[in-house]
Amino acid sequence: MLDLDGVSLAFGGIKAVNDVTVQVPEGMCFGLIGPNGAGKTALLNCISGVYRPAGGEIRFRGRPLNGLAPDVISALGIGRTFQSMEQFEQFLVVDYLLISRTRELSRSSTLAALRWPPVIRRERAEKHRAMETLEALGLETHAQDRLSEVPYGTQKLIDIARVLCSDATFVLLDEPTSGTTSSERPGISKALDFLLGGERTVVVVDHDVDFVTRHADRVAALDQGRLIAQGTSREVMADPVVRRIYLGLVHDA
């Protein structure tokens, strides 16, 4: 479903992503692990169009993504979460989900201002869709809360709900457990299982190696922008280079 062929990205003289080649089959949960600065989020930014790779090619269902704007990539069915939603903290939760449905709403400000009946019906339908999504993840009681008013772990779930509401078939999860407590992580695991149960393909980046390996069918490990191992969770975590990097963070098998 997704092919990365020799993808590279540099900031000045520093290569954030260095000649990475991986394939993500359809219907799979694919994990990306690595220490801080490994290039994980930079790679997600290349896939979603936030950054343009300096080299290599990214293909989605055989279509090159290099050079496409983020909104065009999103329209192809690629959705993503972000590590922080700070810029949206004053949004109501239900309105935050509606961001993912803007393509379905009228683009005519005149018709919207005049409250043209078809526009009103469409807005109601999209709001209903957002509420159904919140209910699916047990978040409906937060619909009229501002994002700044809900706990951080719940914000992470709400961001997953936004992607779920978007009808994305390929989902990039960027650090879904970062900053969360041990009591909040089961809810995030459940949300990830819900995504996968809907026949979506998911790429998950996270510092919690146990979280990634518990869910992922295959895992790729990055270090300083380079791909150092890929395979099943067991194969990658048994790799001596990976074990050296995570010395003290993982136990002997």
Helices and strands as residue ranges (DSSP letters): E 2-11, E 14-24, E 29-33, H 40-48, E 55-60, E 63-64, H 70-75, E 78-80, G 86-88, H 93-98, G 99-104, H 109-113, H 117-136, G 140-142, G 147-149, H 152-165, E 170-174, H 185-197, E 201-205, H 209-215, E 218-223, E 226-231, H 233-238, H 240-245
